[in-house]
Amino acid sequence: MLKKIPLHTQIIIGLVLGLIFGLVSIKTGMPKWITLDYIKPIGTIFINGLKMIAMPLVLASLIIGVSNLGDISKLSRIGGRTLFLFLATTVVSICIGLTLVNVFKPGAALPDSTRENLMALYEDDAGKRAASASQLQEQTPLQPLIDMVPQNFFLATTDNAAMLQVVFFAILAGIALLQIPRSKAEPVMAFFDGFNEVITQIVNYIMVIAPYGVFALMASLIVEIAGDDPDSALTLLLALLKYSLIVLGGLFIVMVVMFPLLLKFMTKVPVGHFFRAIRPAQLLAFSTSSSNATLPVTMKITEEELGVSENISSFVLPLGATVNMNGTSLYQSVAAVFIAQALGMELTFGQQVMIVLTSTLAAVGSAGVPGAGLIMLIVVLEAIGIPAAGIALIMAPDRILDMFRTVVNITGDVVVAAVIASKEGEVLEGVKTDSVPTEKK
């Protein structure tokens, strides 16, 4: 029966039922352990399955993607365009966030009592995040370049947070395959090509439980947010509603204005077709809050539903999941100014320019896993002189906002992949072929 229902519909059903179950369990006084001990593990298994294949997928797909480009000049062209689009969309996203938060000033209206409650509630967690960020602050300006090169490649493949190191190695390996004799490169390429197919098939197996995993994740999230006092949780969320609406408004503008404009002027893909095609990946990103965990499905949909070639998708998307964070960078800019407003601090124009620079660099350094944006936010706060403990003010709604910004992150990756594919002359799904020049078919 379920096989007749499209995947995105199954995921929507799982989301809705999980939300309903969570709310009903709270209202009826159902013991939390029922949800957290017997339902949440299904979601955890689902997430672990996706994380299990994320690293090998990035390794195999990037090596194949780079080596199949054919020559270094093509790699240089595609790589240059990809990085330019990643940086440009990130900067635009940050500017959108700064504009909204400066116009509506959500932090200025935060009650003192709410501020004190939030600081007390999340003081310990904020301290842990600050400790992680302080380590980053003590590093040299070139530390990101140092961190990009793994001391032990095999060790890097065991840590999803070290994705950039694996990306670096995979690109080097792909370039090396382009420059060694073809007779010696082909067996290696055949191995990784077959390995990539195996991982893709495993994705199909894991997606069988996607609706159940999403149900479990949503149900447990609702119960965990509520805690022992549902009314208290609701009050905290309402107190930060204006801040949350600013973040969501910025993400909405990026999603319905910036991305469609890129598609309209840089590709021939109809906007409606694009968003219908990637809906399953967006829903999965929403429920997992992880670009890396969503990557296998994102690649599968980009190739099968949009028609982007494996060469392009296997290069752009793994790179995007690591360095392209449009939603995260927008959130960081809004959160930084909101915290400053809530603490009664006025930010100069120079400090806000610094937010643009540090948020852009932080987006590149953010791991594509849930909660990584909070650690990088502290780096942004420290750069403009705002107390790092201020992140306690925005922790209450962060888990929910993380779900939305992850959707924007993966959508931006797919938009860039579609643009690069169009610039390389590929005819994508949904494009009227009679409008495409013959030499590009």
Secondary structure, DSSP 8 states (H G I E B T S, - for coil): -GGGS-HHHHHHHHHHHHHHHHHHHHHTT--HHHHHHHTHHHHHHHHHHHHHHHHHHHHHHHHHHHHTT-SHHHHHHHHHHHHHHHHHHHHHHHHHHHHHHHHH-GGGG--HHHHHHHHHHTHHHHHHHHHHHHHHHTS-TTHHHHHHS-S-HHHHTT-GGGHHHHHHHHHHHHHHHHHS-HHHHHHHHHHHHHHHHHHHHHHHHHHTTHHHHHHHHHHHHHHHHHTT-HHHHHHHHHHTHHHHHHHHHHHHHIIIIIHHHHHHHH----HHHHHHHTHHHHHHHHHH--HHHHHHHHHHHHHHTS---HHHHHHHHHHHHHH--HHHHHHHHHHHHHHHHHTT----HHHHHHHHHHHHHHHHH--SSTTHHHHHHHHHHHHTT--GGGGGGGSTTHHHHHHHHHHHHHHHHHHHHHHHHHHTT---TT--GGGS-GGG-
